[in-house]
Amino acid sequence: MTSQIVGQPKDGVGPNVWAVLASGLMVASLTFGAGPASSEQGITTPRLIPAYNRYAAPCRPPEGLTKSLAFAQDNERDFMNGVSFGLSMAAKDRELRYQVALAKNDPQLMRDQVERLRKERVGAVVAAPVDAESLAPSLQKLILGGSYVGTVVPPPAVTILNAPQYETGKALADAAAAHIRKHLPVKANVVLLTHDSLEFLAPRFVAMRDVLRNIPGVAIVADISPTTVDQVGGYATMSTVLLATPHVHVVLGADTVVLGALKATRAAGKLLPNQFFGGIDGEPEAVKELKASGSPYRASISLASPIFGYAMGQHAADWLEGKSIPQAMDILPRALTRETIAQYEADVANPAAVYADPSRRDLYLRMYGNICYETRHNYLNFPWNSERE
């Protein structure tokens, strides 16, 4: 059973940059120093999280909660709709009632919705925060009350979902670098549409700069964060860039903003031979562009949101049964090409089949740590990052 809670954003409240994630996603598992867990605040000191033990002993399940799963969703971009699809499929398979609380980029509305879910004793909530800091107290109350809480990137959570961000950014930059060397050896004006204000996403753009800085002829003519993390923001930013630099050869960023930049470039009549547009997230419209003959959209690094959404839904159901589940999980980047798209589309259309097959599941997901209802005070309350040293 699926329902949806929809609210209108308040006047003057614009999209918060936390709505990325995922532009897809952000960072995830080596951490430092094992600080003790607080009974109320969870684990606040970064620490090393070992691999997930699938055979860990169960504990008793929570009591007094409804057998239900809710998605506190920031907005309706394709990436987040993919998360919802995966969650809904898992809820159906595990006989959980499923609902979406859509905040439409309004942080106050999301806080109100999550507080209502808590009062309704919802058994499990997955959140893609509009504003992580303001939502944190509500998520902590859910956790301490026994509910499963999973988040797409920021803490606090029973399970944090993230991505190895440097590796993700490098995969896209390497694809662009190969194209530049082959097709643009003399000059390549590059635009980076970044999200550097988010510490979790910053490593992906560090990787891009690291790869591009030593390629002869490359000039990064714009390194800028769009105001909103969506196609509208990408379109507006690219329109401004083209006024100053009419000839842009390479555009990199999250799929949603790069797709907006491509539309702006087409509208301005500034398409050039051998241009390279590439993004991160594997969004459906980006996949469509990849498959289109003659499109300058040449790469998308998939962070398969239906697959990790399905996994989080399964973990929510396991939690409600008293099982031990991961504290953290990486969604692994995969470069999409015309040769690999067919299998990718099959996988995201049927995330249950991927999750049920360990060899396929491990191509997409890497899990860390163990936690269950009785050890819920060990929830993660620090920015988890598997790439930290």
C-alpha positions in Angstrom: 0.0 0.0 0.0 1.4 3.4 -1.0 0.3 6.9 -0.1 1.8 10.3 -0.5 2.1 13.3 1.8 2.5 16.5 -0.3 2.9 20.0 1.0 3.4 23.4 -0.6 6.7 25.1 0.0 6.6 28.3 2.0 7.2 31.6 0.2 10.8 32.6 0.1 12.2 29.1 0.9 14.3 27.9 -1.9 16.0 24.6 -2.5 18.7 23.8 -0.1 21.9 22.4 -1.4 21.4 19.2 0.7 18.9 18.3 -2.1 21.9 17.1 -4.1 22.7 13.9 -3.2 22.8 12.5 -4.5 22.8 14.8 -7.0 23.1 12.1 -6.2 25.4 11.2 -3.1 28.2 12.0 -1.0 31.0 10.5 1.1 31.5 7.3 3.2 34.1 4.3 6.0 37.5 5.1 7.2 37.1 7.3 10.2 39.4 8.1 13.0 39.7 7.4 16.7 37.1 5.3 18.4 35.1 7.8 20.5 32.6 6.3 22.9 29.0 6.4 21.9 26.7 8.7 23.8 23.4 7.3 25.0 21.6 10.2 23.3 24.0 11.6 20.7 25.1 8.4 19.1 28.7 8.0 17.8 29.9 11.5 17.2 33.7 10.9 16.9 34.8 9.5 13.5 36.0 6.0 13.8 36.9 2.9 11.7 33.9 0.9 10.7 34.6 -2.7 9.8 32.9 -4.7 7.1 29.3 -5.8 7.7 28.9 -9.2 9.2 25.9 -10.9 7.6 26.0 -13.6 10.3 25.8 -11.3 13.4 23.4 -12.4 16.1 19.9 -10.8 16.0 18.4 -8.9 18.9 14.8 -8.3 20.0 12.7 -6.2 17.7 11.2 -2.8 18.6 7.7 -2.8 20.1 4.8 -0.4 19.6 5.7 0.7 16.0 3.7 0.3 12.9 4.8 -2.0 10.2 5.4 0.8 7.8 8.1 2.6 5.8 8.1 6.3 4.9 10.4 8.2 2.6 11.1 11.8 3.6 11.9 13.0 0.1 13.4 16.4 -0.6 12.2 16.9 -4.2 11.1 14.9 -7.3 14.3 14.9 -9.4 14.9 11.6 -11.1 17.6 10.4 -8.7 15.3 10.7 -5.7 12.3 9.2 -7.5 14.6 6.2 -8.1 15.2 5.9 -4.4 11.5 5.9 -3.8 11.0 3.3 -6.5 13.5 1.0 -4.8 12.0 1.6 -1.3 8.5 0.9 -2.6 9.5 -2.4 -4.1 11.2 -3.5 -0.9 8.1 -2.4 1.1 5.9 -4.5 -1.2 8.1 -7.5 -0.9 8.3 -7.3 2.9 4.6 -6.3 3.4 5.3 -2.9 4.8 2.9 0.0 4.3 4.8 2.6 2.2 4.3 6.4 2.0 6.2 9.4 0.6 6.4 12.6 2.5 7.4 15.1 -0.2 8.9 18.3 1.1 9.3 20.1 -2.2 12.6 21.6 -1.0 11.0 23.2 2.0 13.1 22.4 5.2 10.3 23.4 7.6 7.8 21.3 5.8 10.1 18.3 6.0 10.6 18.8 9.8 6.9 18.9 10.3 6.3 15.8 8.2 9.0 13.8 10.0 7.6 14.9 13.4 4.2 13.7 12.3 5.6 10.4 11.2 7.3 10.0 14.6 4.0 10.7 16.4 2.3 8.1 14.2 4.9 5.6 15.5 6.1 4.8 11.9 8.5 1.9 12.0 11.0 3.1 9.5 11.9 6.4 7.8 14.5 7.0 5.0 15.3 10.6 4.6 16.9 12.7 1.9 17.2 15.9 4.0 16.5 19.3 2.6 18.5 20.8 5.5 20.4 18.2 7.4 21.2 20.3 10.5 17.6 21.4 11.2 16.2 17.9 10.6 18.8 16.1 12.8 16.9 16.5 16.1 13.7 14.9 14.7 15.7 12.0 13.2 17.5 11.5 16.6 14.1 11.3 18.4 12.9 8.7 15.8 16.1 6.6 16.4 15.9 6.7 20.2 12.2 5.8 20.0 13.1 2.6 18.2 12.4 3.4 14.5 14.8 2.6 11.7 16.3 5.7 10.2 18.3 5.6 7.0 19.7 8.7 5.3 21.0 9.6 1.9 24.3 11.0 3.0 24.2 13.2 6.1 23.9 12.0 9.7 22.3 11.1 12.0 21.1 7.7 11.0 21.0 4.0 11.9 22.3 3.5 8.4 24.0 6.1 6.3 24.1 5.7 2.5 26.9 7.4 0.7 29.3 7.0 -2.2 33.1 7.0 -2.5 33.1 10.6 -3.8 36.7 10.9 -5.0 36.4 7.7 -6.9 33.1 8.8 -8.4 34.5 12.1 -9.6 37.6 10.5 -11.0 35.6 8.1 -13.0 33.9 10.9 -14.8 37.0 13.0 -15.2 38.9 10.1 -16.6 36.3 9.6 -19.3 36.4 13.3 -20.1 40.3 13.2 -20.2 40.3 10.3 -22.7 37.9 12.2 -24.9 40.0 15.4 -24.7 43.2 13.6 -25.6 41.6 12.0 -28.6 39.3 14.7 -29.9 40.4 18.1 -28.4 44.2 17.9 -28.2 44.8 21.6 -28.9 42.3 23.4 -26.7 39.5 22.4 -24.3 37.5 25.0 -22.4 36.0 23.1 -19.4 33.1 24.1 -17.1 32.8 22.4 -13.7 29.3 22.7 -12.2 30.2 21.9 -8.6 28.7 21.6 -5.1 31.8 22.5 -3.1 29.7 24.0 -0.3 28.9 20.5 0.7 31.9 19.0 2.4 30.6 15.5 1.5 30.5 16.1 -2.3 33.6 18.2 -2.5 36.0 15.3 -3.1 34.4 14.4 -6.4 35.3 17.9 -7.7 38.8 17.7 -6.2 39.2 14.5 -8.3 38.1 16.3 -11.4 40.5 19.1 -10.9 43.3 16.6 -10.2 42.7 14.7 -13.4 42.3 17.8 -15.6 45.0 20.1 -14.4 47.9 18.3 -16.1 46.2 17.8 -19.5 47.8 20.1 -22.2 45.3 22.6 -23.6 42.8 22.3 -20.9 41.4 25.6 -19.4 38.8 25.5 -16.6 36.9 28.6 -17.6 34.2 28.2 -14.9 34.3 26.4 -11.6 30.9 27.3 -10.1 28.0 25.9 -8.0 24.6 26.5 -9.5 22.1 28.2 -7.2 19.8 25.2 -7.3 20.7 21.5 -7.8 18.4 20.8 -10.7 18.1 21.4 -14.4 16.8 25.0 -13.8 20.0 25.8 -11.9 22.2 24.2 -14.5 20.5 26.0 -17.3 20.8 29.4 -15.6 24.4 29.0 -14.7 25.4 27.7 -18.2 23.5 30.6 -19.8 25.7 33.0 -17.8 28.9 31.1 -18.6 28.2 31.2 -22.3 27.9 35.0 -22.3 31.5 35.2 -21.1 32.9 32.1 -22.9 30.8 31.3 -26.0 32.9 28.2 -26.9 32.8 25.6 -24.2 34.0 22.1 -25.0 33.5 20.1 -21.8 30.9 20.3 -19.0 31.0 18.1 -15.9 28.9 17.8 -12.8 25.8 16.0 -11.5 23.5 14.7 -14.2 20.7 17.0 -13.3 22.7 20.3 -13.6 24.6 19.1 -16.7 21.4 18.2 -18.4 20.2 21.8 -17.8 23.6 23.1 -19.1 23.1 21.1 -22.3 19.7 22.6 -22.8 21.1 26.1 -22.4 23.9 25.3 -24.8 21.4 24.1 -27.4 19.1 27.1 -26.8 22.0 29.4 -27.4 23.1 27.7 -30.5 26.5 26.9 -29.1 26.8 23.2 -29.7 30.3 22.4 -31.1 31.8 19.3 -32.8 33.3 16.8 -30.3 31.8 18.5 -27.2 31.7 16.4 -24.0 28.9 16.7 -21.5 29.1 14.2 -18.7 27.4 13.8 -15.3 27.0 11.7 -12.2 24.0 9.7 -11.0 22.8 7.7 -14.0 19.6 9.7 -14.2 17.0 8.4 -16.8 17.2 11.5 -19.0 21.0 11.3 -19.0 20.7 7.7 -20.1 18.4 8.7 -22.9 20.9 11.3 -24.1 23.7 8.7 -24.0 21.6 6.5 -26.2 20.7 9.3 -28.7 22.6 9.4 -31.9 24.7 12.6 -32.2 24.2 13.7 -28.6 27.2 15.4 -27.0 26.2 13.7 -23.7 28.9 11.1 -23.6 29.1 9.7 -20.0 27.2 9.3 -16.8 28.5 7.7 -13.7 25.8 5.7 -12.1 24.9 5.8 -8.4 22.0 3.4 -8.9 19.4 4.9 -6.6 16.7 2.2 -7.1 19.2 -0.5 -6.0 20.4 1.3 -2.9 16.8 2.3 -2.2 15.7 -1.3 -2.3 18.6 -2.3 0.0 17.6 0.3 2.5 14.0 -0.9 2.4 15.1 -4.4 3.1 17.3 -3.2 6.0 14.3 -1.3 7.4 12.2 -4.5 7.4 15.1 -6.5 8.9 15.4 -3.9 11.7 11.7 -4.2 12.5 12.2 -8.0 12.8 15.1 -7.6 15.3 17.9 -8.5 12.8 21.4 -6.9 12.7 21.8 -4.5 9.7 24.6 -2.3 8.3 25.5 1.0 9.9 26.7 2.4 6.6 26.7 1.5 2.9 28.5 2.7 -0.2 26.7 2.8 -3.5 29.6 2.1 -5.9 30.1 4.3 -9.1 29.7 2.6 -12.4 30.5 4.3 -15.7 27.6 4.0 -18.2 28.4 3.6 -21.9 26.3 2.6 -24.8 27.7 -0.9 -24.3 26.7 -1.2 -20.7 23.4 0.7 -20.6 21.1 -2.3 -21.4 22.3 -4.3 -18.4 22.1 -1.2 -16.2 18.5 -0.5 -17.2 17.6 -4.1 -16.5 19.2 -3.9 -13.0 17.5 -0.7 -11.9 14.2 -1.9 -13.2 14.4 -5.0 -11.1 16.4 -4.1 -7.9 15.0 -7.1 -6.1 16.8 -9.5 -8.5 20.1 -7.6 -8.0 19.7 -7.7 -4.2 19.0 -11.4 -4.2 22.1 -12.2 -6.1 25.3 -11.5 -4.1 27.5 -11.4 -7.1 25.4 -8.7 -8.7 24.6 -6.9 -5.5 28.3 -6.5 -4.7 28.9 -4.7 -8.0 26.7 -1.9 -6.6 26.8 -2.0 -2.8 29.5 -2.2 -0.1 28.3 -2.5 3.5 29.9 -1.6 6.8 29.3 -2.2 10.5 26.4 -3.8 12.4 23.6 -2.3 14.4 20.2 -3.5 15.7 17.3 -2.1 17.8 19.0 -3.0 21.1 22.3 -1.3 20.1 20.6 1.7 18.4 22.4 4.1 20.7 25.5 3.4 18.5 23.9 5.2 15.6 26.2 7.3 13.4 26.2 11.0 14.2 29.2 12.1 12.2 29.8 12.6 8.5 30.8 9.1 7.4 33.2 8.7 4.5 34.8 5.4 3.3 37.6 7.3 1.6 39.0 9.2 4.6 42.5 8.3 5.6 
